[in-house]
Each structure stands twice: as structure tokens, then as C-alpha cells.
Amino acid sequence: MADLRNIIRELAKTDGETVALVCTVDAVDEKARTIDCTPLNEGAPLLGVNLQANQGANYGFWLYPEVGSFVIVGFVADGAAGVVLSTEKIKQAEVVIGDTSAVMDADGCRIKPPICPPTSTPTI
């Protein structure tokens, strides 16, 4: 019986590497494309969590979560850097592909440059 307890204890033991944490968003830095958040497990706050894989890129896709919403933060390599994997509430979404960008938020969707030429309004 003691052997079984030791086996279960060994299987349940963490190896010190966290795969993902559920956190509450404390702050969003849209310019840096990062967030600060607090893990629900009452761990230390996470500062400067990336919203995209390559922070140096000026293209890609990212979601800006609402402050106070839940996010799932995943860790790369040794856990030194985190990235937001999913978010509960989205304040804004942005996509940049080549010279085209799209921003979506509560006010609607804006695409630059416009992909469709403006149409004239028919008169009656």
C-alpha cells in the first residue's frame, strides 16, 4: 500500500515547469502588445505577458483582452516567457497582413487600405 501511495505521489508531483495558468487581466499595454495579469492560483503577478509569439513583428494577429477578464497564459521553454493563448472577453482584435490591416472592436471594423472602392449612394 505504501508503494502505491508513493507511485501516486510521484505521478502527481510537478516538475517545476508550468504549462499554462488561468489569470485575471490587470492591465493592457496596446503599444507594447502585452498584458499584466494575476494567476487565479494566487501566484505572483505576471508582468509583460506577450499577446503574440513574435513581439518584434509588425504583422500578425492579436487580441486585446478586457481588464478584469480571464486569460489563459502559456509558457515557452523554461517558463521564462509567457504568451496569452486565449481570452474570455475581447476589447479589440487586430490583424495585419502585408500592407493591409483590420481592427475590430465595439465600434465596428476598420480596414486599411479599404479593400473595396467606395460606392456611390443611389439617389431616389
N, C-alpha and C positions, 0 to 999 in steps of 0.2 A: 504494500500500500504506500509506503514511503517513497518507493521508486516511482510510482505513478504520480504522486504529488510533485516530485522533483521534475519529472518529464513535463507535466503541465506548466509548472513554474518556468521551466526553460523555454517552452514554446511561447508563453505569454510575455516573456521578457523582451523589452525593446532594445534595439541595438544602438540607441543614441541618435539614430537618423530619422527625422520626421519626414513623412511623405507629403502630408497635407494637413492644414489646420483650417477650421472654420473661425472666422473673425468678424468683428463689427468694425465698420469703417469709421475712423475718427476724423480724417482729413483727406482731401483730394487735391493734388497739385497737377492741374491740367497742362501746364507748360512743361514740367519735367516728366509727365505721364507716369506718376507714381501715387501711391496712397500710404497713409499711416493707418494702422488698424490694431485692434486688441483681440487676442485669441479668446474664445469662449472658455477655454480651459484655465483661464486666469493666469496664463503665462505672461511674460514680459511683452510690452507693446512692440509691434514690428514697424519699423520706420523705413520709408522709401521703397516700398514693395512695387515692383515693376508692373505696368499694365500691358506690356508687350515683351516678347522674347528678346528683341534687339533694341535696346534703348537708344542706340546711336543712329537708328534708321529714321528717315523722314517719310517713310511709306509703311503701309501695313493696315492692320485692323485693331482697334482697341475700343473698350467700353469704359466709360467713366461711371463708377457706381455712385449712388446717393450716399451722403454722410448718414450714418446710423443704420445702413442696410448691412446684410450679411454677405460675406465673400468667402470663397474657398481659395486659400493660398497654397500653392505647391512650391516645393523647394527643389533646386537643381544641385547636382553634385553632392557636396558635403553639407548642404543646408545653409551655406553662406549667403545665397541669394534666393529671393522668393519672387514668384510671379502670380498674379491673380488669374485663376483658372475659370472661375465662374462668379457671377454676382446675382444677388436677389433682385435689386431694383436698379434700373439704369437711368442715369441722369442724361447721358448723351452717348451716342455711338459715332465713330468716325472711321472712314475707310479712305485710304489714299492708294491709288494705282496709277503709276506713271504721273502724268500731268493732271489727272482727274481726281477730285476728292468729293466725298459726300459726308455731310454731317446731319444726323437725325437726333431730334430732341422733342420736347413737348410742343415747340413752336412749329414743327414740321420738318421737312427735308430740304436741304440746300445742296445743289450740285454745282461744282466749279470745274472747268468752264461748263456752261449749260450744254447738255448733250443734244438737246432739240432746239432748233431755232424758234424764237418767239412766233406765235401765230397771231394773226390779226383777229380782232373780235368782230364777228359779223354784226352788221347794223340791220335793224329791222325798220 
